[in-house]
Amino acid sequence: MDRSTKFTLGETVNVQVLQEIQDKFSDATGLAAVIVDSEGNPLTRPSNFTRFCKAIRSTAKGLERCINCDDQGGRRRQKPSVYQCHAGLTDLAAPIIVHDQYIGAFLGGQVLISQKEYDAKENMYQCTKDLDIDKEKLTAAFHEVKVMPKKRIQAAADLMYIMSNYIVEIGAANISSNLLMEEMKAKANLEAMLRATELKALQLQVNPHFLFNTLNTIARLALLEGAAQTQEVVYALADLLRNNLRDMDDLRTLSEEIKLITDYLTIQKVRFGERIRADIDVDPQLTNTKVPALTLQPILENAIIHGLERKVEGGKVGIVVRRQDDQVVISVVDTGVGLSPDKIHEIFQAETRKETHGQTTGLGILNVHKRIQHYFGKEYGLKINSVLGEGTTVDIYLPYQFQTI
């Protein structure tokens, strides 16, 4: 790794992923939050910003001070810090450092710490007296600022540290993955190497230590707050990721794959509500059918994200598993927007993996097709039938003799 290479946070981690992490943090803590780049400039849309801070940032001088304060707050230490901002509020920050390079910070706060014998309003007036802001407007906005105990703010800072480390892990894995892909393109046996390393790259996306600690923390919070649905989704996500982090080279049973997509559907049900309806119908005699790891989830994910999500009214997706002579056929049927014949041809003719919008695996249909043929032979794999505006059926063909243990 060339340490002189300059990375930026926006290039290292998908901004939409950063936005989702930030929004969840803000919802969980009630604090304002934003993620900034190495210069202190906002990279994400601010979450839960106070009216007071919006007023400060409405002036050129106030905005400049906020950016400088955010920049200095992020650079303060290697660990999260709690500090007073230039306008007198309490903020917290956790730096994001990849390969010893500071690329930004996770910032939160915009609150006041409850303290005896401390005139927070007078301190605010002194800090902002040279800003051209109406005093009555500023005072009214200041009265809306939350007052929190120091322990709660420190707990939020600790959670922010976990989140920032998670971002670091994603960034480091993405950098390593990109460099690895560039090196592999220079080798003759590109296709075989891509198949093997692409699956391993899934396991490098996150550090399980940080991830499962965070999920367990959220699940415990949900239990304490009586949020049963949140607890269910967190546990489903943990099971989903735990399965994805297993050895990808091993064949799995169909029942294991069904459990995986059941967890996936639990999460999507919360996201889409009644817009997405799913049904799973499996012949009980075929549950021990052997399949490559992560066969069903990418197909189901593609059906939901690229087929059903694009329809305002949503739709249905069904998974049916039946025996057909000496084959096991798994059909994933959706009522989505459908695919054109040219698009289907393009999927199977693609020589390189194109960027997808799948949110869990990033594996495409072609990858699943080639892995099935790698294990079982050219006569097996995927077939796609689709009608634009009506839906798509993906049939997965597997050998029946592999269904016993």
Backbone torsions as a table, in degrees:
resi	resn	phi	psi	omega
1	MET	NA	125.6	178.8
2	ASP	-80.4	109.2	-176.5
3	ARG	-67.7	-16.6	-180.0
4	SER	-80.1	-10.7	179.6
5	THR	-65.8	131.6	-178.8
6	LYS	-95.0	127.8	178.8
7	PHE	-110.7	151.7	171.5
8	THR	-119.7	150.8	-176.4
9	LEU	-63.1	-40.8	-179.0
10	GLY	-63.9	-32.3	178.8
11	GLU	-83.3	-26.1	-175.0
12	THR	-83.5	-38.1	-178.8
13	VAL	-129.8	136.8	178.2
14	ASN	-56.9	127.3	-175.7
15	VAL	-62.4	-34.0	179.2
16	GLN	-64.2	-37.0	176.3
17	VAL	-63.7	-44.4	177.5
18	LEU	-59.1	-41.9	-179.1
19	GLN	-62.6	-42.3	-178.9
20	GLU	-65.9	-42.1	178.0
21	ILE	-61.9	-45.5	-179.2
22	GLN	-62.8	-45.5	-178.8
23	ASP	-62.0	-41.4	179.7
24	LYS	-65.4	-40.0	177.1
25	PHE	-60.2	-46.2	-177.9
26	SER	-64.4	-41.1	178.9
27	ASP	-64.3	-38.8	-175.8
28	ALA	-73.3	-33.9	-173.1
29	THR	-103.6	-21.0	-174.8
30	GLY	79.5	7.1	-179.5
31	LEU	-94.4	155.2	169.3
32	ALA	-69.8	153.9	-179.0
33	ALA	-153.5	151.2	174.5
34	VAL	-160.1	150.1	175.6
35	ILE	-111.9	127.8	-175.0
36	VAL	-114.8	159.6	177.8
37	ASP	-84.1	-171.0	-175.0
38	SER	-67.3	-14.3	178.6
39	GLU	-101.5	1.4	-179.6
40	GLY	89.9	4.0	179.4
41	ASN	-81.8	137.4	-179.1
42	PRO	-60.5	132.3	177.0
43	LEU	-101.9	-25.2	179.8
44	THR	-115.5	167.7	172.7
45	ARG	-73.9	132.0	-179.1
46	PRO	-59.6	142.8	177.8
47	SER	-110.3	127.3	170.7
48	ASN	61.8	30.8	179.2
49	PHE	-64.0	141.4	-179.9
50	THR	-75.9	156.4	177.1
51	ARG	-65.4	-29.8	178.4
52	PHE	-62.7	-48.5	-177.9
53	CYS	-68.4	-33.0	175.5
54	LYS	-63.6	-37.5	178.1
55	ALA	-66.2	-42.6	178.1
56	ILE	-60.6	-43.9	-178.0
57	ARG	-75.1	-7.4	-179.7
58	SER	-73.9	-15.2	176.5
59	THR	-103.5	149.9	-178.5
60	ALA	-61.0	-43.5	-179.4
61	LYS	-66.9	-41.8	179.5
62	GLY	-64.4	-40.9	179.1
63	LEU	-64.2	-41.9	179.2
64	GLU	-61.7	-42.0	179.5
65	ARG	-65.7	-39.6	179.6
66	CYS	-62.1	-43.8	-179.7
67	ILE	-64.5	-43.7	178.5
68	ASN	-64.1	-40.4	179.8
69	CYS	-65.9	-41.4	177.5
70	ASP	-62.8	-40.5	-179.8
71	ASP	-63.6	-47.3	-179.6
72	GLN	-67.6	-36.7	179.3
73	GLY	-62.6	-40.1	-179.7
74	GLY	-70.0	-29.5	-175.1
75	ARG	-90.3	-2.9	-169.3
76	ARG	-58.7	-50.2	-173.1
77	ARG	-146.3	172.4	175.4
78	GLN	-78.9	-13.7	-179.7
79	LYS	-120.3	170.1	-177.7
80	PRO	-61.8	146.0	179.6
81	SER	-129.8	148.7	175.0
82	VAL	-114.2	127.9	-173.7
83	TYR	-150.9	166.8	177.8
84	GLN	-94.3	129.7	-178.5
85	CYS	-78.1	175.4	-175.2
86	HIS	-65.7	-19.0	-178.5
87	ALA	-99.5	1.1	174.6
88	GLY	101.4	-0.4	177.7
89	LEU	-90.4	165.8	178.3
90	THR	-95.9	128.1	179.3
91	ASP	-123.0	165.4	173.6
92	LEU	-139.0	153.1	-174.6
93	ALA	-148.2	147.3	173.5
94	ALA	-133.3	123.9	-178.2
95	PRO	-71.9	152.6	174.6
96	ILE	-113.8	110.5	-173.4
97	ILE	-124.4	120.3	179.8
98	VAL	-118.9	125.3	-178.9
99	HIS	52.6	47.6	177.7
100	ASP	64.3	16.2	-179.4
101	GLN	-117.1	125.9	177.4
102	TYR	-74.2	118.1	-177.6
103	ILE	-117.5	0.9	177.4
104	GLY	158.0	-167.6	-178.0
105	ALA	-153.6	151.4	172.9
106	PHE	-97.5	117.1	-174.8
107	LEU	-117.3	146.2	177.2
108	GLY	-153.1	176.4	176.7
109	GLY	129.5	-122.3	-175.4
110	GLN	62.5	46.6	178.2
111	VAL	-132.9	179.0	174.4
112	LEU	-120.6	140.2	175.0
113	ILE	-85.2	131.7	179.0
114	SER	-68.7	117.5	-177.9
115	GLN	-137.7	140.7	176.5
116	LYS	-80.2	150.3	175.1
117	GLU	53.6	44.1	177.8
118	TYR	-138.9	120.9	-178.3
119	ASP	-92.0	89.8	-176.5
120	ALA	-65.7	-35.8	-178.4
121	LYS	-67.4	-43.8	179.1
122	GLU	-63.5	-39.7	176.8
123	ASN	-61.5	-39.1	178.6
124	MET	-64.6	-42.6	179.0
125	TYR	-59.5	-42.2	-179.5
126	GLN	-65.4	-38.2	-177.8
127	CYS	-71.3	-28.0	-172.7
128	THR	-114.4	10.4	-172.5
129	LYS	-63.1	-24.6	-178.8
130	ASP	-95.3	6.3	177.0
131	LEU	-92.3	140.6	-176.1
132	ASP	-84.5	72.3	-179.6
133	ILE	-129.6	136.2	179.8
134	ASP	-57.4	126.6	-173.7
135	LYS	-65.0	-39.7	-179.4
136	GLU	-65.3	-42.2	178.9
137	LYS	-63.1	-42.6	-179.1
138	LEU	-67.1	-39.7	180.0
139	THR	-64.9	-43.1	179.2
140	ALA	-61.7	-41.8	179.6
141	ALA	-68.2	-35.9	-179.7
142	PHE	-64.0	-36.6	-178.9
143	HIS	-66.6	-17.4	178.9
144	GLU	-85.5	-11.7	-177.8
145	VAL	-66.7	133.5	-178.6
146	LYS	-70.2	144.6	172.7
147	VAL	-108.3	124.8	-176.0
148	MET	-127.1	150.3	174.9
149	PRO	-70.4	152.6	-176.1
150	LYS	-60.4	-36.7	-178.5
151	LYS	-61.3	-40.5	-179.0
152	ARG	-67.5	-38.8	179.0
153	ILE	-66.7	-39.2	178.7
154	GLN	-66.8	-36.7	176.8
155	ALA	-63.9	-39.1	177.7
156	ALA	-65.5	-37.5	178.2
157	ALA	-64.2	-39.2	178.2
158	ASP	-65.1	-41.2	177.2
159	LEU	-64.4	-38.9	177.4
160	MET	-61.4	-37.3	178.8
161	TYR	-63.5	-42.3	176.9
162	ILE	-60.7	-45.4	-179.0
163	MET	-63.7	-42.3	-178.7
164	SER	-66.3	-36.3	175.9
165	ASN	-66.3	-35.9	175.7
166	TYR	-61.9	-43.1	177.6
167	ILE	-61.8	-41.4	178.1
168	VAL	-59.3	-44.3	-179.3
169	GLU	-62.4	-42.8	177.8
170	ILE	-61.9	-45.9	-178.8
171	GLY	-61.9	-46.1	-179.8
172	ALA	-63.5	-40.4	179.6
173	ALA	-66.0	-40.2	179.4
174	ASN	-64.4	-41.6	178.5
175	ILE	-62.6	-47.9	-179.8
176	SER	-62.2	-40.5	-179.7
177	SER	-65.0	-41.8	179.9
178	ASN	-65.1	-42.6	179.0
179	LEU	-65.2	-38.7	179.8
180	LEU	-64.7	-40.6	178.8
181	MET	-63.4	-39.5	178.8
182	GLU	-64.1	-40.3	179.2
183	GLU	-67.0	-39.1	-177.0
184	MET	-67.4	-29.5	-179.1
185	LYS	-63.5	-20.5	-179.4
186	ALA	-84.9	-4.4	-176.7
187	LYS	-98.3	153.5	-174.2
188	ALA	-69.6	-44.7	-174.5
189	ASN	-88.8	62.2	-171.3
190	LEU	-65.4	-46.3	-173.6
191	GLU	-62.4	-46.1	-179.2
192	ALA	-64.2	-39.5	-179.2
193	MET	-69.4	-37.3	177.7
194	LEU	-62.7	-41.7	-179.0
195	ARG	-60.7	-45.3	-177.2
196	ALA	-71.1	-46.4	-174.3
197	THR	-76.6	-28.5	179.8
198	GLU	-64.0	-40.5	178.2
199	LEU	-67.0	-40.5	178.8
200	LYS	-66.1	-33.2	-178.9
201	ALA	-62.4	-28.9	177.3
202	LEU	-59.1	-37.1	-176.9
203	GLN	-78.6	-14.3	-179.2
204	LEU	-93.2	-3.5	-174.3
205	GLN	-67.6	-30.5	-178.9
206	VAL	-139.0	154.9	172.9
207	ASN	-91.0	116.1	-175.7
208	PRO	-55.8	-30.6	-178.5
209	HIS	-59.6	-52.3	-179.6
210	PHE	-67.8	-42.6	-174.7
211	LEU	-63.9	-52.1	-175.9
212	PHE	-72.1	-30.7	172.8
213	ASN	-60.7	-43.1	-179.7
214	THR	-65.5	-45.5	-179.6
215	LEU	-62.9	-41.4	178.8
216	ASN	-64.1	-38.3	177.8
217	THR	-62.6	-45.3	-179.4
218	ILE	-65.5	-40.8	179.7
219	ALA	-62.3	-41.7	179.0
220	ARG	-64.9	-40.2	177.5
221	LEU	-61.9	-42.3	179.3
222	ALA	-62.3	-39.9	179.0
223	LEU	-63.8	-45.0	-179.3
224	LEU	-65.0	-33.6	-177.5
225	GLU	-89.2	0.0	179.3
226	GLY	72.4	24.1	-179.2
227	ALA	-93.0	81.3	-173.8
228	ALA	-63.3	-40.4	-178.5
229	GLN	-67.2	-40.1	177.1
230	THR	-61.9	-43.7	178.6
231	GLN	-60.2	-42.0	-179.9
232	GLU	-62.5	-43.3	-179.0
233	VAL	-66.8	-40.4	179.5
234	VAL	-62.6	-44.9	178.9
235	TYR	-65.7	-36.8	176.8
236	ALA	-62.9	-42.5	178.8
237	LEU	-64.3	-41.0	179.3
238	ALA	-62.0	-44.5	178.7
239	ASP	-63.6	-41.1	-179.5
240	LEU	-60.7	-47.8	-177.7
241	LEU	-72.2	-35.2	178.3
242	ARG	-61.7	-39.8	177.2
243	ASN	-68.1	-38.5	-179.6
244	ASN	-69.4	-21.1	-179.2
245	LEU	-91.7	1.2	175.2
246	ARG	-73.3	173.8	-179.8
247	ASP	-62.8	117.8	-176.6
248	MET	-76.8	-13.1	-177.3
249	ASP	-81.1	-15.1	-177.7
250	ASP	-84.3	142.1	170.7
251	LEU	-73.6	148.9	178.7
252	ARG	-120.5	166.2	175.6
253	THR	-84.2	157.4	178.3
254	LEU	-61.0	-35.5	179.4
255	SER	-62.3	-35.7	176.8
256	GLU	-67.0	-40.6	178.2
257	GLU	-65.6	-38.6	178.3
258	ILE	-64.5	-40.3	176.6
259	LYS	-60.8	-39.0	-179.9
260	LEU	-62.2	-46.3	-177.8
261	ILE	-75.9	-24.0	174.0
262	THR	-64.4	-42.3	175.1
263	ASP	-62.8	-41.1	179.9
264	TYR	-62.7	-43.4	-179.6
265	LEU	-67.7	-32.1	176.1
266	THR	-58.4	-42.9	179.2
267	ILE	-68.9	-44.9	-177.9
268	GLN	-67.5	-28.9	178.7
269	LYS	-62.3	-38.1	177.7
270	VAL	-67.7	-38.2	-177.6
271	ARG	-70.8	-45.1	-172.0
272	PHE	-103.0	-14.4	-179.0
273	GLY	62.2	-134.4	-177.4
274	GLU	-80.5	-3.2	178.9
275	ARG	-65.2	-31.9	-179.6
276	ILE	-114.6	122.0	178.0
277	ARG	-117.1	134.0	-174.3
278	ALA	-128.3	148.1	178.8
279	ASP	-142.1	135.8	-179.5
280	ILE	-122.2	124.6	-178.1
281	ASP	-129.6	106.3	-175.0
282	VAL	-120.9	129.1	172.3
283	ASP	-62.6	119.3	-176.5
284	PRO	-56.5	-25.8	-178.6
285	GLN	-75.7	-7.9	-175.8
286	LEU	-110.5	8.9	-174.2
287	THR	-68.4	-18.0	178.6
288	ASN	-94.9	8.8	176.1
289	THR	-56.0	134.3	180.0
290	LYS	-85.2	131.9	179.0
291	VAL	-136.4	150.6	173.5
292	PRO	-62.9	149.5	178.5
293	ALA	-58.1	142.2	178.7
294	LEU	57.6	51.6	174.0
295	THR	-90.4	-48.0	-173.8
296	LEU	-81.3	-39.4	-173.1
297	GLN	-59.3	-44.8	178.5
298	PRO	-61.8	-35.7	179.3
299	ILE	-68.5	-45.9	178.4
300	LEU	-63.6	-41.9	179.6
301	GLU	-62.2	-41.8	178.5
302	ASN	-62.5	-40.9	179.6
303	ALA	-62.0	-40.8	-178.1
304	ILE	-76.0	-50.2	-173.7
305	ILE	-71.3	-43.6	-175.2
306	HIS	-97.6	-15.7	-178.4
307	GLY	-105.7	-59.8	-172.3
308	LEU	-85.5	-35.9	-176.5
309	GLU	-61.3	-28.9	-176.7
310	ARG	-77.5	-10.5	177.4
311	LYS	-96.0	128.0	-176.8
312	VAL	-57.9	-40.9	-178.0
313	GLU	-83.0	-2.1	-178.9
314	GLY	73.9	-146.3	-179.8
315	GLY	166.9	-163.0	-176.4
316	LYS	-116.9	151.3	171.0
317	VAL	-137.0	133.3	-178.7
318	GLY	-128.8	147.5	175.9
319	ILE	-121.6	120.6	-178.5
320	VAL	-123.2	130.2	-179.7
321	VAL	-119.5	119.2	-178.5
322	ARG	-138.0	155.8	173.1
323	ARG	-89.3	137.1	177.5
324	GLN	-131.8	96.5	-175.3
325	ASP	58.6	-119.7	-178.2
326	ASP	-97.4	22.3	179.8
327	GLN	-127.6	154.2	168.5
328	VAL	-105.6	126.9	-178.4
329	VAL	-114.7	122.1	175.7
330	ILE	-106.6	117.4	-178.8
331	SER	-107.4	124.6	174.1
332	VAL	-107.9	109.5	-172.0
333	VAL	-115.7	127.4	177.1
334	ASP	-127.6	158.5	177.8
335	THR	-104.8	37.4	-175.4
336	GLY	-82.3	-156.5	-173.5
337	VAL	-76.1	-16.3	177.5
338	GLY	83.9	171.4	-179.9
339	LEU	-128.3	145.9	175.9
340	SER	-79.6	157.9	175.9
341	PRO	-56.6	-36.7	179.0
342	ASP	-64.7	-38.5	-180.0
343	LYS	-67.4	-40.8	178.5
344	ILE	-63.3	-42.8	177.9
345	HIS	-61.9	-40.2	-179.7
346	GLU	-63.7	-37.9	-179.7
347	ILE	-59.9	-46.0	-174.8
348	PHE	-83.0	-14.9	179.3
349	GLN	-97.9	-8.1	-176.0
350	ALA	-59.6	133.5	179.9
351	GLU	-94.1	-23.6	179.7
352	THR	-128.3	152.5	179.6
353	ARG	-73.4	125.0	177.7
354	LYS	-91.4	159.7	-179.6
355	GLU	-65.6	135.1	178.4
356	THR	-120.0	166.6	179.6
357	HIS	-101.6	10.0	176.1
358	GLY	-59.2	136.6	-170.6
359	GLN	-100.7	-2.9	-178.3
360	THR	-117.8	-46.0	-172.2
361	THR	-110.9	-35.2	-176.5
362	GLY	75.0	3.9	179.5
363	LEU	-86.3	138.3	-179.9
364	GLY	-94.4	172.7	179.6
365	ILE	-60.4	-41.7	-178.9
366	LEU	-61.3	-37.1	-179.9
367	ASN	-63.2	-44.8	178.3
368	VAL	-62.1	-45.0	179.9
369	HIS	-57.4	-46.7	-177.0
370	LYS	-70.9	-33.5	178.9
371	ARG	-69.3	-37.0	176.5
372	ILE	-63.3	-43.8	179.0
373	GLN	-67.7	-31.0	177.4
374	HIS	-63.2	-41.0	-178.0
375	TYR	-81.6	-38.2	-167.4
376	PHE	-117.3	-17.2	179.8
377	GLY	118.5	165.5	-173.5
378	LYS	-68.3	-20.3	-178.2
379	GLU	-76.8	-6.1	179.6
380	TYR	-111.7	173.0	-179.9
381	GLY	132.9	-148.2	-172.8
382	LEU	-114.0	146.9	168.9
383	LYS	-132.2	139.8	-177.2
384	ILE	-120.9	130.1	171.8
385	ASN	-124.8	133.5	-175.1
386	SER	-151.0	150.0	174.2
387	VAL	-128.1	122.0	-179.1
388	LEU	-56.3	130.9	179.0
389	GLY	84.4	-9.0	-176.8
390	GLU	-118.0	-35.5	178.2
391	GLY	143.2	-178.5	-174.2
392	THR	-137.2	143.1	173.1
393	THR	-122.0	124.0	174.7
394	VAL	-110.6	116.1	178.2
395	ASP	-100.0	127.8	179.4
396	ILE	-107.7	118.9	-176.7
397	TYR	-102.9	126.2	-179.9
398	LEU	-131.0	155.2	177.7
399	PRO	-73.5	134.8	-179.5
400	TYR	-66.6	-32.0	-175.9
401	GLN	-65.8	-14.0	179.9
402	PHE	-88.8	6.9	-175.1
403	GLN	-84.3	-8.2	178.4
404	THR	-99.9	153.1	178.9
405	ILE	-96.8	NA	NA
